[in-house]
Amino acid sequence: QVQLVESGGGLVQSGGSLRLSCAASGRAFMRNAMGWFRQAPGKEREFVASISGSGSNTYYADSVKGRLTISRDNAKNTVYLQMNSLKPEDTAVYSCAASAQSTYATASRSARGYDYWGQGTQVTVSS
């Protein structure tokens, strides 16, 4: 059974940093795209960042470019989201996702491109 478990969320002041982790179990995802999405209260889920299976290609929402960085450690079957210069508008539940398809060179920005999802971790940025 595939599981994605996020960790690292919490409460941080505006301008602060957090590092989210998403550990996958049940199968290897070293050739599969993985991504981070977020959902704020009363809003639709939105794309944050994604990374190709190789790790060579990354994609970001315009709102987070230059502040958030996605990376992966295929040996640990884990994807990370380093979050710097956080803003109150970054407050949301952050969920990681993984594709069931081998997508070594690219990664989707759409939730439809992912088959497995974690439960999410809360990130709250105070002003």
Salt bridges, closest charged atoms under 4 A:
GLU46 OE2 - ARG38 NE 2.56
ASP62 OD1 - LYS65 NZ 3.33
ASP90 OD1 - ARG38 NH1 2.96
ASP90 OD2 - ARG67 NH1 2.72
